[in-house]
Amino acid sequence: MLVKPNELTVVPHHGAPCIHVDGLPHHGLAFWHFPMERGISEWQLFARSGVHFFQLDLNCWSTDSADWEAALSHTLAADPEAKIWLRISTLPTKAWLESNPDHVQIHQDQNNGDEIKDIVAFASPLWREETSAHLRRLVDYMESHHGDRVWAYNIQAGDCGEWAYSWKPVVSGYAPVQIEAWRGWLRGRYADSADLRVAWNDPQADFENAAPPAWNERTLPNTWPSTSHLIDPASECRLVDWLYFHGSAQAEALAVFASATRRALNERGRRKLISAFHGYHIWPYGSAYGPCNAGFSDLDPVLKSPDIDILATPLSYIHRNPGGLYSHHALAATIRLHGKLFYAEDDTFTHRASWTPWRYCCRDASDTLNILRRNLAGALTEGATQWWMDHNSEDWYADAETESGIAAMRRLADAALAHDRSPIAEIAFITNEASFRVLRQDPALIDQLWPKQQTELLRIGAPVDFVRVRDLALAEKNGDLARWKFVVVAGCLWLDHEERDLLRRTLLRDGRHVLFLHAQGICDGVRQDLSLASELTGIELKAYPDGGPCRGETVLDGQQLSWGTDKQITPILYSEDASAEALGWLERQYYSVLMRKAQPGWTSLWSGVPGLPWNLLGRMAEAAGVHRYLDDGSQVMANAGLLAVHPAGDGRRTMRLPQLRHLTDALTGADCGVSASLEIDMRRGQTRVWHTPSAMERPIKQGMIL
């Protein structure tokens, strides 16, 4: 007999979004095993550890409900308390794709333009309509037969189900139905053909025959003089429009499916969670196809959707090693500000995984547990949570030491719910997905502005918020702005007039130190002009006549320090502003490239070479008044109630606290006393976590679901 289904919501709890089950907070920890039919032993292991939330794969296009029952049967048999998170593929059947060839997505190799047909076109109205009907049918079946077990619906599409056009080095979007949808989008963007011709600077342009940009217009040609990495809307508006539509089509498809799923749940009077892989923004080095082609250049339809509760991305595929970093693809603070819960997918290759060339595989159980603890602590301090996974079906967690560690981490996540979960970062990384519309598909500049700068900031010895420029008003309303003392503007090549005014009004004040990298603000959505970046920074900037390796140098503590890339970047920027103080210089051209200038109420910092190293950033942060817990390159993760350290090297160190705190070891329960500092002796790759209770914290309510 079906018992009363739980009501699942994501609402604030002690300062951050949290899953609530029938009104009580839940840690949300989950596990995914693939393939499902071989996961029984690990589901039982996680159940013994207190984790009963399991992800299962199925396709909403299946016509036989027996397929859906088969997907659930093994898990329900393995754990009588299992709660299910459905990972729902929306990929049509092979027969449908063969019957609708114009709706199959077309990609072109970024190196030679060779055509590849794969998956379905995000803009296909037929796919959207039929999939919405299939989702409603799936929800109706699951709520009728397993409403007491199913807690969440994860809607998947695109490459790996992650809403990417492709994770391969291609350019995408050339399906006939997608091109036709683009022409319809242009009709909504421009008043008439005359308006389109002016914008495109093309007297022949019209809506009926508007052709998409060729594959080699989106990439960086190997020419001399070098082509700019930046796309100028004044001369290449057609390309900018295409990339804008490219992201909107993807995000709107997800919003459509989430709406259909929510309506189906509402019709049954059910409140369950709806989730998706989305919000990707920072990719590993060398993956320019991520920002430029995967499709995440318009996040608004997803972030503003009232139907989506959870957004997820995997952990970053770089620096996963001991002494490495907790990092991921998303802007966690932006997701939090929109009231949604961020999930980190932890697919760490444990010591039981087969060696894989492009992954770090843990050496032993201790290695595994310290990395898993680092990742969980990182998620918890961001007001987020996570799921673990074993996608090779190799029993990655199946030994006694790892099982005990998983149980301890589950207890840590339980206990964290009783503490203040509010963010405390005094550093912010500001970016804008619209910048992906004005970047050519080449990694040289992208790598330095996003993944390199992210990883260096995370070694600064203090927590960091990652936020879209569009969400600064939300940050102001939420009180985040009042915390930020040092702000790095790294991904705002595109700032329209509204975004530019918002950045000025909120950030350039209150004694804040703001570091601008390379050409921030150079594009206003209509034109590209270096004077726009100069005006934003308050420092006069110039462009070197040619591109080339982009490296800077300075002196820190009597030692020469250099940063940047030997890959060719165009444009190379510098400054000769006599009203600003020169702190660093181009390594080859010797022009000033690191500048500081006092402004009324704030301090402007500018580096024409992005990817500044953590020790230089740390010195800038200290000058801005930021509290650094450590200054040795270790990662420090913290919110108001939790503090974690993952050291970059061996040895004894003094961790400085921002004020007197009573620390308790969150894993052992040991009382560390009341102090403003803590002596810790750790080896590289260990992880330690402490509760840092404050006066405002409240005990867990009686009966909380754990």
C-alpha positions, 0 to 999 in steps of 0.5 A: 500500500502506498504511504503518504508521499513526502513533501520536498522543498528547497528553502533557506535554513540557517543562512543557505538553501537546504532540502526540507522533507515535510518541513524538516531540513535534510542533508541531501547526500546521495549516491549514483551507481552505474550501471544500476543492475550491478550496484546492490552492494554499494547501495547497501553500503551507503544505506548502512552509512545512513545515506538512503537517497539514490539516483537511478537512470531511465528515459521518459520516452520509454513506452513500456513501464516495465523499463521504468520498474526495472530501473527502480527494482534493484535499488528498492530491493537493496534498501527498504528505506531507499528514496529515489532521484530519477535521472531522466534522459529526454533523448528520443528513440532512434526511430524518432530521430530517423523519422525527423532528420531535420531535428538531429543536431549537427556539429562541425569539427572545430579544426576542419569543419567536418560534419557530425550528427548527434543527439537532438536539436535543443530548439526543436519545437517537436522534441520539446512538445513530445518530451513534455508529454512524455515527462507528464506521463512519467510523473503520473506513473511514478507518483501513482506507483512510487510516490512514497519513494521518488523524491526528485526528478533530474531532467537531462539532455545533451551530451552526457545528459548535462545540457551541453551541445557537445563536450567535444572540440566542435562547434554546434547548432547547425540542425535545419530546425535550429537554424529555422528557430534562430530566424524566428529568434531574430524576428523577435530581436529586430523590428524589421529587416531594415533594422537587421541590415543595419545591425549586421552591416549587411544590405542583403540580410533578411529573416527568411534567409539568415545564414548561421556563421561558418564554423571557422568564424567561431574559432581562432585562425592561425594567421598573421597579423593575429586575429583578436580573441575578442569578437566585436559586435560592431563588425560581427553582430551576426556571430554575436547574435548566433551565440546569444541564441545558441545559449538561449535555445538550450536554457529555454528547453530546460525551462520548458521541461521543468515547467511540464514536470512541475505542472504534472506534479501540481496536478497530483498535489505533489511537491517534489524536487526538480533538478538539472545539470546546469549553470556551468561557467568555469571549465578545465584548461584547454576546454574552450568548447565549454564556454564557447559552444556547450551552450551556457551563455544565457543562464537567466531562463534557468536561474529565474525558473520557479520550477527548478530547485537544484542545479548541479555540476561535476567537480572540476577535473583539475587539481583533484590530487592530494594538496589540490582543490575543491572546485567545480564548474558553477557559480555557487554564490549565484545559485544560492542568491537565486534560492536554489540548491547547488549540488556538487557531483563528486566522481573522485576515482577512489583507490579501488578505481581502475587507472584512468589516464585523464583522471587522478586515481587515489593511492589508498583508502586514506588518500580517498577519504581525505579527498572526499572530506575536502570535497564535502567540506567545500560543498557544505561551506558553500551552503551546498551539498553533493552526491557520490558516484561510481560510474565504472561499476567497480565498487569504488567505496567497498572496503571497511575503512571507506565505508566508515569514512562515508558514515562519518561524512554523513554525520558531519553533514547532519551536524552542519545543519545545526550550525550557522550556514551563512556565507562569510567570504570577504573575496568575490570573483565577478563574471558574466556568461554574456562574455562567452558571446564575444570570445572565439573558441580558443583556450589561451585567454579563456584559460587565464581569465577563468580556470587559472584565476579560479584556482589561484584565488582558491589558494589565497587562504580564505573563502571566495564567492563566485557571482554573476555581475547580474546578481549584484543587486541580489547580493546587495539585498542579501548582505553579501556586498557588505562582506566583500573587501577584495573583488576580482572582476575576471569574466566581464568582457561583456557589460551592457549599460545596465550591468555596467551601471550596476557594477559601478553602483554596488562595487566601486565604493565602501573602501573596496579594492577591485582588481580588473583583469585584461579587458573587462568591460571592453564590450557593451553589447554593441561595440568593442572599444578599449576606452570602455575598459579604461573608463570602468577601471579609471586607468587609461589602457592601451593595446599593443599592435600585435598579439603574442605570449602574454606574461607579466613580472613583478617583485614580491618579497625581494623575489622576481615573480612572473605569471601568464601564458606563452600561448598567443593572446590578442590583444595584449594590453598595457598602461602608461597612465602617469596617474596610476602606480606601476606594480608590474610589467610585461615580461617581453614588451616591458610596458606597465601591466599591473597598476594601482590607482586610488579612486574616490571611495575605492581602489582600482587595480588592473592587470593586463595579464590574467592568471595572477598567482595566489601569493600576489593575490593574497598580498592584494587581499591583505591590503584590502583588509581581508582576513587570511586564515593561512598564507601558504597556498593551502585551501581554506573553506569556511562559512559561519559555522564550519571551517576546513583546511586542505594543506598544499604542503607538509608541516606545522602552521598557525591558522589565524581565526578572524575572532575568538572562537570555540572550535570542535573537531567536526570528525572526531568531536575533540574540543580544541578550546577557545582561541583566535588561532590554532596550531595544526600539524598536517601533511599535504593532502590531509583534510581537517574540519571544525565546527565554529559555533556562534551565539546565533546558532540554534539546536536541531529541531526534535524529529529532524530527518537525518 
